[in-house]
Amino acid sequence: MKKMYLHNQARNAARRTIFEGKSFGSSSGKGAVRIVPLGGSGNVTKNMYVYEYRYDGKIRDILIVDCGIGFPDAEMFGVDLIIPDVRYLMDKKDKIRALVFTHGHDDHIGGLPYIYPKLGKVPMYGPTLAAAFANLKLKETPIRDRVRPMRFDSVVEAGAFRVSFIRLTHSIPDTSHLVIETPVGIFYHGSDFKFDPTPLDDKPSEIGKINAVGKRGVLCMLSDSLGSERPGFTPSEQIIGETIEKELRLSHGKVLFTTQSSNISRIQLAIELAQKHGRKIAFLGRSIDKNVEESVKLRYMKFPRDVIINDRDLKRMPANKQFLVVAGAQGQPSSNLSRIANDAHKMIKLNDTDTVIISADPIPGRENDVNKLIDQIYRHGARVSYSDIMEDLHVSGHGSSGDMMLLLSAVGPKYVWPIGGTYKHLMQYRRLAEDLGYNKRSVIIPEDGEVMEFTEHAPPRVVDRVTLEHIMIDGLGIGDVGNVVLRDRQTIALEGIVVVVVPIEEATGRMTSAPEIITRGFVYVKGSQQLLARAADVVSHALTLKKGRIIDWQYVRKRIEESLKEYLLKETGRSPLIVPVILEV
Amino acid sequence: MKKMYLHNQARNAARRTIFEGKSFGSSSGKGAVRIVPLGGSGNVTKNMYVYEYRYDGKIRDILIVDCGIGFPDAEMFGVDLIIPDVRYLMDKKDKIRALVFTHGHDDHIGGLPYIYPKLGKVPMYGPTLAAAFANLKLKETPIRDRVRPMRFDSVVEAGAFRVSFIRLTHSIPDTSHLVIETPVGIFYHGSDFKFDPTPLDDKPSEIGKINAVGKRGVLCMLSDSLGSERPGFTPSEQIIGETIEKELRLSHGKVLFTTQSSNISRIQLAIELAQKHGRKIAFLGRSIDKNVEESVKLRYMKFPRDVIINDRDLKRMPANKQFLVVAGAQGQPSSNLSRIANDAHKMIKLNDTDTVIISADPIPGRENDVNKLIDQIYRHGARVSYSDIMEDLHVSGHGSSGDMMLLLSAVGPKYVWPIGGTYKHLMQYRRLAEDLGYNKRSVIIPEDGEVMEFTEHAPPRVVDRVTLEHIMIDGLGIGDVGNVVLRDRQTIALEGIVVVVVPIEEATGRMTSAPEIITRGFVYVKGSQQLLARAADVVSHALTLKKGRIIDWQYVRKRIEESLKEYLLKETGRSPLIVPVILEV
């Protein structure tokens, strides 16, 4: 049995990294690495990957990469957010050696407050800013453990796994790819990235390190695939500055600027330009406030304190001196920007001299909300700058096909596994890989829950399927909105609900009066009195067919449901949710 | 008072059209034309425009252009489709002289079966294919009137209005712009179009007629604006053929082809190419069947009958000889293509040798559904060709900014009114018009319900606002799902419903037993028994505070609602719809 190393920071600092060419040591024909995607394979968010080292069929060590939140589909009515389903890990908690984060976006760190308590005390690591943003979330909970910030030249030892960091550019500083050495081979965990030659924070991707690991031979690379449909390379963040400046020159009123609240480099850039044009800056949105504060503390952002003004000063400031950094770039209904656009913000009103700069692309599934937001802003007569009309605002944080092919060429893995895209992005990534000479079988496309096993000599294959549910967060509840509740919500949303209260005398088992029918979301009640009266008759009739005492409640419920369902479908073409209530009186 | 002409086809044929330069005759300083957009201004579908000629403040004549259906927003739960709200016309029916259609798309003709009965017997006109498709819809109803097919050189006289047709290219043959002469000036009704120099039906846009009317002087042009965000010109339909051929050459299995079911030229093209590659064709989808049948009858489509096969023959055909024209290009959940993609089609199963060609762009608001459809198809291993990755399938039926600027230059109206786009498209159209030298005030942007008045000498202005509701069609009901029903559906969809049944003894006005609490879509009931028991206590407690007989039911309902709402919000963070039911026993 291999000796397990738990993390030891002092030792790590001294340890040579893989880029110095040290080989990992002996491997064994009986060893295997399994990767279990709990989120992020076949979809964009909710990223969480479980790496398992097995020997002789037994799990020795588990490494977890990322722990993000997801956003609900349009059909997940009322659900605020989704977290990965970690039931698979519940009987393996003692094998978890580390949780490593790639970067500080919510779809990679946001699940931590909900999931960490379920995992037990796991050592957590991440690049400095990712660790800081994750810890901001932990501080709001009773959890006292923290994510340890890691330099890009440090290493995490986690049992049989050795994890090193490579800096990549993305839309948040300190984004990392992970090199995961195992007894079976090297894995390259290449989540969200682009190759920005001139990033705003002056810290370009460490391409030398990528080439070095490529030369050593990588068994499998997991690669961001979201931008695989776009030709060429994603442009540098720098050009966004020119667009913002142009808007600042044109604007005679307030300028509102929105981007992801974690994109602090872009916020820093906007602040610098606003300042240059003589404007004062206000932040509207709790997430922006918190992220900026933390980033200033860690010196990831820098600006004179007096360019920032508070709410009271903002009111006294002429419109053409205001620059508002506003949360809500994805058109989230409760965000500051949505409230401003819909005249529901307590402080900010839009008018036709104002300009709104939306410096973010809609994530898949949110296009409709973002387009509605743009329309609402336009209705105030304000100028809107957004990616469909301003090519240079259209700077994705994700690479395009060129970036992806460059990474794939540099790493040159035996197998490649596109992640972080919807299925069409994965398939398009496969076409790109085929253009680079990969055959179809070398591009593996498992989806969440499909357990891939890698051994030294056989090709990887799906060895198991883990059943995953959407763990939905609605209000204060975690997971109590399950499939049953959701299915009811969906039925009612589409067809309405009909509640039938049947009062039954306890002693005799007979109806004491006519059934009461209450509907919501079904028909306009005032215009449908006749329909509802007849529906009550249908129920009465169905129940009197059953002579004498009513004792079999199950049967009664079913009869009510069936008779009413048939009647209402015939009359209205709708199938509402029918809820029979037998009330013993 | 002007003499009213009702349509007379024989007379029309003889009548000279405006392109011969005949002036319309005397106008009057007291005359005015009002345009009331009932649908299509500030949105893309549900097109319906009311033109009113007024003299001395009194309505003399009404001309209606188009009568389309709209598609529900994501929040309009359960609504199948929307039709324009025509209550405005109800006290003016005797003034309606004609209803003229521009082309045969559902968002221009589809409202007819629902709305025609409300208008009275109005003469209806449309280009040949538009009339044919509209009449297909009327044939399914008891309505016996029909739309009269018009040649492009004919004229409709409708009271003070004289309407001529100009052929334009679009994604359906026989698309027309209307020249509407009035005593106040000439209006150019330029709905959906693009300039396709090589259309599939060999009938290009009549640019000469456009220039001619421009020379006479147009007061106001209404113009399609949907493609205003795209640079350059929309490519010709011809290039789609090359893409289809390429897919046919690559495919070893079935080929499925989908486009709008009214785009019969594109369907004709696909059939010809499929035939050339030795495949047989089957149609899957009732709308395609009907449209193709009608088009063949009218000789808008032509192919040997034996290339079309029925279901039974299809089963015996090897996969690589099958070419299926399938309905459902917008990802509609109940369409044939969606059912095939989701393994719910009785006859067609997808596998990894198949190819699916999606030759249509998602209409605004349907992007998410189309993307999900693509993902589902890919999951079968099939090839998918769609616009984001195949530039040459991306041939919109709507012009791009170049097409729009060309039309605007040729017509050169005094005022221009962008239509058929969401607000952001209208604003972008305004930018284009400004580039052509129009000032901001000449580009008018009313939205649905805003009544624009045009007179000879004063600039147009909004003189009235008509309140419009979404008339929603759900199942068999027209309009009975109104705002109340919809708001209930929305609340329940997001938060669930809680029904509280309180049994009260009729004689004494006292509760006979504890309140019964039934929830749906709220919490997982089995895991929430304690919560629900305590909720019942809260209700009991709230009611016992009111001593003695309960007689004021309104008050009781309110108390139940308030106490329960507060309790549930505190415990769960949710605000379900609370329905108190007082049951007298």
Chai-1 contact restraints between the chains, C-beta under 6 A:
chainA,res_idxA,chainB,res_idxB,connection_type,confidence,min_distance_angstrom,max_distance_angstrom,comment,restraint_id
A,A74,B,A74,contact,1.0,0.0,6.0,A-B,restraint_1
A,F77,B,A493,contact,1.0,0.0,6.0,A-B,restraint_2
A,F77,B,L494,contact,1.0,0.0,6.0,A-B,restraint_3
A,G78,B,L494,contact,1.0,0.0,6.0,A-B,restraint_4
A,G78,B,E495,contact,1.0,0.0,6.0,A-B,restraint_5
A,E229,B,D388,contact,1.0,0.0,6.0,A-B,restraint_6
A,E229,B,I389,contact,1.0,0.0,6.0,A-B,restraint_7
A,G365,B,N368,contact,1.0,0.0,6.0,A-B,restraint_8
A,E367,B,E367,contact,1.0,0.0,6.0,A-B,restraint_9
A,N368,B,G365,contact,1.0,0.0,6.0,A-B,restraint_10
A,I374,B,K424,contact,1.0,0.0,6.0,A-B,restraint_11
A,D375,B,T422,contact,1.0,0.0,6.0,A-B,restraint_12
A,D375,B,Y423,contact,1.0,0.0,6.0,A-B,restraint_13
A,D375,B,K424,contact,1.0,0.0,6.0,A-B,restraint_14
A,Y378,B,Y423,contact,1.0,0.0,6.0,A-B,restraint_15
A,Y378,B,K424,contact,1.0,0.0,6.0,A-B,restraint_16
A,Y378,B,M427,contact,1.0,0.0,6.0,A-B,restraint_17
A,R379,B,Y423,contact,1.0,0.0,6.0,A-B,restraint_18
A,D388,B,E229,contact,1.0,0.0,6.0,A-B,restraint_19
A,I389,B,E229,contact,1.0,0.0,6.0,A-B,restraint_20
A,I389,B,Q428,contact,1.0,0.0,6.0,A-B,restraint_21
A,T422,B,D375,contact,1.0,0.0,6.0,A-B,restraint_22
A,Y423,B,D375,contact,1.0,0.0,6.0,A-B,restraint_23
A,Y423,B,Y378,contact,1.0,0.0,6.0,A-B,restraint_24
A,Y423,B,R379,contact,1.0,0.0,6.0,A-B,restraint_25
A,K424,B,I374,contact,1.0,0.0,6.0,A-B,restraint_26
A,K424,B,D375,contact,1.0,0.0,6.0,A-B,restraint_27
A,K424,B,Y378,contact,1.0,0.0,6.0,A-B,restraint_28
A,M427,B,Y378,contact,1.0,0.0,6.0,A-B,restraint_29
A,Q428,B,I389,contact,1.0,0.0,6.0,A-B,restraint_30
A,G475,B,T572,contact,1.0,0.0,6.0,A-B,restraint_31
A,G475,B,G573,contact,1.0,0.0,6.0,A-B,restraint_32
A,G475,B,R574,contact,1.0,0.0,6.0,A-B,restraint_33
A,L476,B,T572,contact,1.0,0.0,6.0,A-B,restraint_34
A,L476,B,G573,contact,1.0,0.0,6.0,A-B,restraint_35
A,G477,B,T572,contact,1.0,0.0,6.0,A-B,restraint_36
A,D480,B,V523,contact,1.0,0.0,6.0,A-B,restraint_37
A,D480,B,Y524,contact,1.0,0.0,6.0,A-B,restraint_38
A,D480,B,G527,contact,1.0,0.0,6.0,A-B,restraint_39
A,G482,B,Y524,contact,1.0,0.0,6.0,A-B,restraint_40
A,V485,B,G521,contact,1.0,0.0,6.0,A-B,restraint_41
A,V485,B,Y524,contact,1.0,0.0,6.0,A-B,restraint_42
A,D488,B,R520,contact,1.0,0.0,6.0,A-B,restraint_43
A,D488,B,G521,contact,1.0,0.0,6.0,A-B,restraint_44
A,R489,B,A493,contact,1.0,0.0,6.0,A-B,restraint_45
A,R489,B,G521,contact,1.0,0.0,6.0,A-B,restraint_46
A,I492,B,I492,contact,1.0,0.0,6.0,A-B,restraint_47
A,I492,B,G521,contact,1.0,0.0,6.0,A-B,restraint_48
A,A493,B,F77,contact,1.0,0.0,6.0,A-B,restraint_49
A,A493,B,R489,contact,1.0,0.0,6.0,A-B,restraint_50
A,A493,B,A493,contact,1.0,0.0,6.0,A-B,restraint_51
A,L494,B,F77,contact,1.0,0.0,6.0,A-B,restraint_52
A,L494,B,G78,contact,1.0,0.0,6.0,A-B,restraint_53
A,E495,B,G78,contact,1.0,0.0,6.0,A-B,restraint_54
A,V499,B,V499,contact,1.0,0.0,6.0,A-B,restraint_55
A,V501,B,V501,contact,1.0,0.0,6.0,A-B,restraint_56
A,V501,B,L583,contact,1.0,0.0,6.0,A-B,restraint_57
A,P503,B,V585,contact,1.0,0.0,6.0,A-B,restraint_58
A,T512,B,V585,contact,1.0,0.0,6.0,A-B,restraint_59
A,E516,B,L583,contact,1.0,0.0,6.0,A-B,restraint_60
A,I518,B,V579,contact,1.0,0.0,6.0,A-B,restraint_61
A,I518,B,V581,contact,1.0,0.0,6.0,A-B,restraint_62
A,R520,B,D488,contact,1.0,0.0,6.0,A-B,restraint_63
A,G521,B,V485,contact,1.0,0.0,6.0,A-B,restraint_64
A,G521,B,D488,contact,1.0,0.0,6.0,A-B,restraint_65
A,G521,B,R489,contact,1.0,0.0,6.0,A-B,restraint_66
A,G521,B,I492,contact,1.0,0.0,6.0,A-B,restraint_67
A,V523,B,D480,contact,1.0,0.0,6.0,A-B,restraint_68
A,Y524,B,D480,contact,1.0,0.0,6.0,A-B,restraint_69
A,Y524,B,G482,contact,1.0,0.0,6.0,A-B,restraint_70
A,Y524,B,V485,contact,1.0,0.0,6.0,A-B,restraint_71
A,G527,B,D480,contact,1.0,0.0,6.0,A-B,restraint_72
A,T572,B,G475,contact,1.0,0.0,6.0,A-B,restraint_73
A,T572,B,L476,contact,1.0,0.0,6.0,A-B,restraint_74
A,T572,B,G477,contact,1.0,0.0,6.0,A-B,restraint_75
A,G573,B,G475,contact,1.0,0.0,6.0,A-B,restraint_76
A,G573,B,L476,contact,1.0,0.0,6.0,A-B,restraint_77
A,R574,B,G475,contact,1.0,0.0,6.0,A-B,restraint_78
A,V579,B,I518,contact,1.0,0.0,6.0,A-B,restraint_79
A,V581,B,I518,contact,1.0,0.0,6.0,A-B,restraint_80
A,L583,B,V501,contact,1.0,0.0,6.0,A-B,restraint_81
A,L583,B,E516,contact,1.0,0.0,6.0,A-B,restraint_82
A,V585,B,P503,contact,1.0,0.0,6.0,A-B,restraint_83
A,V585,B,T512,contact,1.0,0.0,6.0,A-B,restraint_84
A,V585,B,V585,contact,1.0,0.0,6.0,A-B,restraint_85
